[in-house]
Amino acid sequence: MDRSFARRARRMARISCLAVAGFLAPVGAFATDVARDFHITAQPLDEALKTFAEQADVQIMYAPGQVQGFNSPALQGRYPIERAIDRMLRGTGLEHDSDGADVIVIRPATMVSDGHAPPSAPMIRTGATHGVGQTAGHIVAMQAAATAAPTGRSGGSIEEVVVTAQKREQSLQEVPMAISAFTAETIREQGFSDLLDVQGHTPGLQISNFSTGQPEISVRGISTKEDGAGANDSTVVSVDDVYIAARTAQIFDIFDLERIEVLRGPQGTLYGRNSIGGSINLVTMKPSDDFKIRLEQTVARYDRYDTRGLINGAITDNLFGKLSFSRRIADGYTKSLMPGVADAHDADSIYWRAQFLWEASERTEALVTFDGGHDDVGPTNREPVSGTGRSGNGNNLDPIAVNVAFGGAGDPFNSLAESEGYMNRDVYGVSAKITHELDPVTLTSITAVRRSEFDWLEDSEGLPPAASGAPGGPASDGFFLDVNDIAQENATQFTQELRLSSRAFDRMDWVTGVFATLERINRTETFFFPAIAGGSLMNSIQKNETIAWAIYGQATYDVTDRIRFTAGGRYSYETKDFKAAGQLESGVPALIQNFTQVGAEDTWTNFSSRFALDFDLTEDVLLYASIAEGFKSGGFTGSPSTAARATTPFDPEQATNYEVGFKSRLFDQHLQANATAFWTDYEDLQVTEFFLPVGGLFGEFITQNAGTAETKGVELELLAVPFEGLEIGATAAYLDARFTDFSPTVPRDDGSGGPLIPAFAGNHLRQAPEWSASIWGRYAWRFTSGAQMVLRVDGRYQDDIFFDPDNNKAAFTPGYDVWDSRLAYTTPGGLIEVAVWARNMFDQEYRTHVFTQRGGEIAFALFGAPRTYGLTVTLNYD
């Protein structure tokens, strides 16, 4: 039997049984101000009404044609029945009424009625089986439910977005915190391929790649420059509730996603571990019984070929599977000027994911995921952007002069690197998420094992080395301080989380759980100076093992039907066992001294809390205020120059965030406006510097704690749907992020060989633009044939940012704006979509990362990709 026909038949039988039971059951009255617990996901309205009726213990009558084509928002939490049904029907042009028994009648708002549907409107009755008898004037027609409209925009109003930011499904507009969420359709239309694409569309989020595969994520000016084995990032990246510990495994091809959520500010209660800046959650599309095939092929500039695919469907009656993959091949857009060296920025990557959902019983389900990927990426190009002081005199200590002399200046996509860089990476993972419904709670277990292998080489200056090996020669001899940086890292992690969450508690929703992780990272970083002492080669060998666990809980209590109070806390324990050694293999110790393996161990504990109060000013306006704390564990300096530096830990960070905001849906669901104002106080902020010690030649790494720092700002997100087909969105953020007390403890070269202890109080934090903004517009033409054409234009702006705490003008990226566009045609029925698109369509040259050497006298930048355009064809079959 055709499976879709069988599903329709079962659905019709259920509706018929409910109606018959309604005729035979006794009459009972109900009150619409009675509160019920609702757990309804966003879905077609007719399906949502069936679930609503069951959970509210009422019957609902409606004509199939009246609800067809509408999508219902998610409904999560405890609501009076009347208020809940209002939310379900918002923006549909429908209204509801009761006939005095436990029956709700839905009809067009313009219908003049005495509470009964007219005889010309055959109606479906669905809901509680205790039902009522047939009311006079009602004509009940037993028929199959109307076919659901495809998900997406309908009715000229704004879609509801469901998030799981608080470990349970909620409408984005009902969560009292700053969250940006991107749906699958937005991800596809904006061409997101990895996390770097998300930053320009999220207020307060800034991501820079130190190198391919080593991101530096900043949320509201809080970031981590330290990339050693003994440190952690300030922002948590998770996939399906699985935390990814290794930085080198966080940036990967994102595909088959249902949603991306970016939580801004400390998340010390439900996420806890090191989420002092924020949390980025990637949520994949889960397997289901809906048979679906999606194939996508992209052909683009620079010989780029992307192939993506997905197949989903039922394997047995209670086992569903999904297999997806993404393959990218591209030539480089950076031209090498050196003989025998390949062009840069080429790529050959493949990622895959296999998921299986087993519905073991009505109460138990298990989601098992296997995923993996391989990257083979070519070299990047570090462009010299500053040469000052002793290193700006036109000789071979001056990178600008060398770049000019060798013909590489004026174009950031011309490379003079003598070494052919690369990034090879393999990632693997397996996870099991088991959910069991108890009375009246839900038990969730998430178990995961992940492993990554990372191998990378970069010519850090993009210049050839000096041929003479001595300073003072002409610039044409090459760059004296040329260095090749090589990193090899293996990371393994095991995580386990057990969580209990409420299902049917009167006036309260809560979640509590335990979390544990074991992580091992082995990292060797090699520095080779070809022009110093005939070639200086040194290795930094690092090993770290982390054991961490936490107990957490959070509850939201409905003080009234309009006021809710949230309180939560998390106790965290973390210990790190760090070992390091320095190996000088040849030449002089320009960066790493020779020392045998040394070790150190330290343990940190913390209790972080969160309190929030939110208030429904109206049905469409939510006001909230919160106080949240965050904690980031201590650690050890990566690539330490000496044994003493290796065994000296830096302290944990702690933050307290004060936040107020509102979320609103106005003008009959045609305008969504969300705003947040925040002030965050940080203690012992971890700051990584590459500084020049007194008497040094090149520099040293150190991570130490700033006394205090503050971030404060305002973030705004707008979405307008003036009429059906047109959408306009915008974001804006103002950020003032500064050190309030910070003087480094280690003296450095003052520029003339003398000692200096600088004062950084008042300086901007790194990766903290004062202003950032984005704007986009989307217009959809729908043709009578059923075909559709969609035009989308996106623009984003980022203000100037610094990369060093001394706010050195060398370590600086000027503000820039970038624009993208996409035009897509979809055939009737949605089987085929053909899209032409352009990224950075005005060919803007802009820096994405800058690092300095030799005490800030010289600096080198990575640049964003030039204009790229292409054609994407997608086949959707279901």
C-alpha angles and dihedrals in degrees: 000000000000106000095220090051090050091051091051091048093051090048092051091048092052091050091048093050091050092051094048090048088051092056093050099043123089122260117263133179127225139189120233091213090065109113122231135182112248129194105175125149125215107276143129110316097240091056092044092053091056091053091044092054092051094048094043092045092232138111123246126202124198142148111252094229092055095062099034114115096023127111122211123224121236115272114202125164139024119319139159107259095244093050091046095052089048089057092048092053097041112133095007099098089238129121135191138224138176126232092211096270129074092289124110116201119205121202140150112291091234093058113112102220142161089217097283127100114242117255090247092067111076108205141206118226116206135162143060116023094223084074132153137264120265111288117224112263094024117117110196115199116195106217140134116282116264116267110265118247116242114271115260139072117346140158094023093275134111120275120238114242119210119211134181096208091131094044092263135073114273138155110264088234092058100053112099097221140073109277133159115199131190121198126215091259093052092047090052097044094047091048097236109183100166141354092282088072093056097060100074092055099047121075112234096014121115124170125186127178113226082192136340105298097013108091126187106209119196126187115187090342096309112122144138123240093175110101100173126123093256099058140071135211125257094231123059118225115199135176114204091341093311112125115223108215104183115077090210089062098048101081112065140133109293116211141143088035124159094192148348118215123193114193111196123210132021113332098191099149113049098018101024109157108102094323091133092131100034146284133266114203122193113198118194127211108263125227116262140170092263108107108229138166123187124181124178130185125186127190115186147160118296090038092288117170120181121184122185132174143176136182123186135174151105120311094180133349092282104021122079129181141195130190121187137169142179126202126185129185121176140158121231124272093203116084119218116224092191119094114251095011118117124236115267138247097036117148142196112179138156129185129179140181131194119191132181126192116198118191096202093177141337088280104036134059134165127205114197119187132190118185140166145158147185129211126194104178128172130227127301124215123243107204119205108239104165141032116169142153115008089352096054103065100109096259132107092288087064111083093190091055092047091048091051094046093051094047099249100113124106097033121069089198094063112088131202095181110139093201122069103230127204146174120216118181138169124189129184134178145169127187139173123204112189120187123190124182113221128175108292102349140054120234116206127186121189117187122176142170121192134179133183136182119199128187120175141167128183135172093230096208103032090230136110117251125256110272095211096050091220130096123244100052126122118289090247089071090074137248116317097202095048111146135183114213119205126183130184118183136175118190131184127180137178120194133182128184129179117191137183119195133180124253110175111009116143112254094341138089118188143168131194134173153143127248131194135176138182116196132180123187125180114188132175118186119190126197120196122187105189096187100044117091092340091304126339116210124183136166133210110204116195133178126179135178120191127192115186136165137170143186117213143172140174133182135187118205124196102227088181133345087276105033127066131182123203127195129173143160141188131199112205131193123186135171129183128197107198129186128181141172135185121219121191104194099174143350124011129329097257091162113353123046122211113263135147122244115297129179142204135181130198138173131207133187131190143174116211126184140191131202125182137172121195129183132192101227086182133344088275103038125069122188121193144174128189145177114205133175129206138193133201118188124241123249149161134285115264118232092011114200096214140024090249091054091048094055098043109094125207119228128252122268121238128192139186116199125197114194140173127180150142136228120200146176110199141177096032094312095311097113129043116190123178125175136176134189118193144175120193127190116203127195124197094002108195111240125187120202136179100210137169112243121213107281092012126138105204114359148266137241123241134169116196139153126270114217098236140337135186134207123189134165152121128260127195132189122185133183124177132184103185091176138347112299099021124091128174124186137179141174131194134180134188114196132184106183117167145154110252097184122014131135115158116237097218118073118232138194110287092210096270101058098273128117122265135182104196126207114225099179109132094022122127119257116246120271092014111130113195091219132023131164145166135196133187141175132199129187125183124197114201116199127208088245090064094253121129138204122199128192119192129180123185130187131179135186131198126188126222116297136189127221100195128059092233087063088232110188088225092063093055139115117204118226118271144174128219129193131202132183140189134187117191135181120200122195121232109287092022096263097134132025123189117192134180116197146171130206119202085003095181091053096239117188108220137159120241100181138010131188130182135214137193096034095313095305094119130033138187129197141201116219131214120253118280123240111316126184135175153148124260124192119191129191116202117186123174 
